[in-house]
Amino acid sequence: MQPIRLISFGYLHLPTGPDGSPIPPAADRIEDVRDRLRDPAAARDTLDLDGLNRRVQDVVLNTPGARDLLANLADYATLPAGPRRIAIGCAGGKHRASSLTELLARELRVRGRDVVVDHLHVHLPRVIKTTGTAARA
């Protein structure tokens, strides 16, 4: 069985198409968590951390609905004719998307799947949204 590739990304770092909308990475399923999960960057003790850190992952996992979303993604990924690529995006790719991607990778490995993880934007500076713009911190 081929490994499943999990990709985390930030919508604010993506190239845009002719209509100005971001072009997400190619995947069988793209999960946008910007409005679904609490942003851990809002908490001072996790502000400078990223989604590879367990504290950030705990904040994300304890967001209402996160465990259901994680279970849904894991079930989808383990279907007999399941996906080869799942991409998970948040605003900057530093907290929510990378956390959920790490949590999903851990769950899939427990279920016996071979997983490859790509974090496209976790290493970039945190994006601070201001009215109508985004700045890098």
Secondary structure, 3 states (H helix, E strand, C coil): CCCEEEEEEEHHHCCECCCCCECCCCCCEEEECCCCCCCHHHCHHHCCCCCCCHHHHHHHHCCCCHHHHHHHHHHHHCCCCCCCEEEEEECCCCCHHHHHHHHHHHHHHHCCCCEEEEECCCCCCCEEEECCEEEEC
